[in-house]
Amino acid sequence: MAQYAVLIYERVAPEDLPKEIMDRHLGLPDRIGELGGKVTAGLALQPNETATAIRGDLVTDGPFVETKEVLAGVYVLEARDLDHALACAKLTPVVEGGVEVRPLVGFQVVPD
C-alpha cells in the first residue's frame, strides 16, 4: 500500500481540546483500520511558542510562518490510493482546522 503523511492543523491549543476530541484521536487508528487503512506512526507537536525557525544563518524563536491554524501533529497512513487516504484522513478529529494529505516518497525508521 502507498504511504501518506496526514498533517493535522488546529486553531485550538492542545490543552484546550475537548476530552471527546482527544478520545477520538486515541481511537483513530482503529477507525482507519475498519476502512482498510493503517496508521504506522504518529506524533503530536508542542505548541507554536516552542518552535525555533532557521532561515539560512538566522535563527529565530517561533514558527517559520505565522498562521491562525498551527501544525499540531502528523501521522503516517498506509492506504490503497489517494482516494482511500482521503477517506481515512477525513476521520481525523479537529475542532477548528483541518488536515492535509501528502504522498510520501519513502518512510523509513532509522535503526540505532
C-alpha positions in Angstrom: 0.0 0.0 0.0 1.0 3.6 -0.6 2.1 5.8 2.3 0.8 9.3 3.1 1.6 11.9 5.6 -1.5 13.4 7.2 -0.7 16.8 8.7 -3.2 18.0 11.3 -3.8 21.7 11.6 -5.7 23.1 14.6 -6.6 26.5 16.0 -7.4 25.2 19.4 -4.4 24.7 21.8 -3.7 21.1 22.8 -4.6 21.8 26.5 -8.0 23.3 25.4 -9.1 20.4 23.2 -12.3 18.8 24.5 -11.9 15.3 26.0 -14.1 13.8 23.3 -11.7 15.1 20.6 -8.7 13.6 22.5 -10.5 10.3 22.9 -11.3 10.3 19.1 -7.6 10.8 18.4 -6.8 7.8 20.5 -9.3 5.7 18.7 -8.4 7.0 15.2 -6.1 4.0 14.3 -8.9 1.6 14.9 -11.4 3.6 12.9 -8.9 3.8 10.0 -8.3 0.1 10.3 -12.0 -0.5 9.8 -11.7 1.2 6.4 -8.8 -1.0 5.5 -6.1 1.6 6.1 -3.3 1.5 8.7 -1.7 4.2 10.8 2.0 3.2 11.0 3.4 6.2 13.0 2.1 9.4 14.6 3.2 12.2 16.8 1.8 15.4 18.4 3.8 18.6 18.3 4.4 21.0 21.2 2.7 24.4 20.8 4.0 27.0 18.3 5.6 29.0 21.1 8.2 26.2 21.5 9.3 26.4 17.8 12.6 27.7 16.6 12.9 28.6 12.9 16.1 28.6 10.9 16.4 30.6 7.7 19.9 30.4 6.3 22.2 31.7 9.1 19.3 33.4 11.0 17.8 31.5 14.0 14.6 33.0 15.5 12.1 32.0 18.1 8.7 31.0 16.9 7.3 29.2 13.9 8.6 29.6 10.3 5.2 31.0 9.2 2.6 32.9 11.2 -0.8 31.4 10.7 -4.1 31.1 12.6 -4.1 27.3 12.3 -0.9 25.6 13.6 0.6 22.3 12.7 -0.5 20.2 15.7 0.7 16.8 14.6 1.3 14.3 11.8 0.7 10.6 11.2 1.8 8.2 8.6 -1.1 6.4 6.8 -1.0 3.4 4.6 -3.8 3.4 2.1 -4.6 1.8 -1.3 -4.6 5.1 -3.2 -5.2 8.8 -2.7 -8.9 8.4 -2.6 -8.7 5.8 0.1 -6.2 8.0 2.0 -8.6 11.0 1.8 -11.5 8.9 3.1 -9.3 7.7 6.0 -8.0 11.2 6.8 -11.5 12.6 6.9 -11.9 10.7 10.2 -9.2 12.8 11.9 -10.9 14.8 14.7 -10.3 18.6 14.7 -12.2 21.4 16.4 -11.2 24.4 14.2 -8.9 23.4 11.4 -8.3 20.6 9.0 -5.9 18.0 7.6 -3.6 18.0 4.7 -2.7 14.7 2.9 0.6 14.3 1.1 2.0 11.2 -0.6 5.3 10.1 0.9 8.4 9.4 -1.2 9.6 7.0 1.4 9.2 6.4 5.1 12.0 4.7 6.9 12.7 4.1 10.6 16.4 4.7 11.1 17.9 1.9 13.3 20.1 2.8 16.3 
